[in-house]
Amino acid sequence: MDVDHMAHLARMYLDPEQVAEFKNQLGEVLRYVEKLQELDLTGIEPTAHAIPVENVLRSDEVRPCLDHDAALGNAPSSFQGEFEVPSIID
């Protein structure tokens, strides 16, 4: 892995000391990944999360809401059945 190339892609300037430091750090990461690849993972299913994740959103159900006239009744101003707002572009 070329640290200079990665820095260029990230549009980062690294001085020679930083390049050397990042090369050492990336080397350590890659050595650790090599150690992990030695493990026998036969029969273990891949997971994206260490604990089960559940959808916290409520189900999408049709529920009663304000009717059109009631919603427009709360507006300071309306025009032809729509909310009227001040112009922001001259």
PEDARA-V670157 format. One line per field, one symbol per residue. psi: psi as a letter, one per 40 degrees, with the letter a starting at -180 (. if undefined). burial: I if it has 16 or more other ideal C-beta (glycine too) atoms within 10 Angstrom, else O. Layout:
psi->???
burial->???
This chain:
psi->hhdddddddefihhidddddddddddddddddddddeeihfhehiiididihhiheiiigihiiihiddddddeidiihfeihhiiheh.
burial->OOIOOOOOOOOOOIOOOOOOOIOOOOOOOOOOOOOOOOOOOOOOOOOOOOOOOOOOOOOOOOOOOOOOOOOIOOOOOOOOOOOOOOOOOO
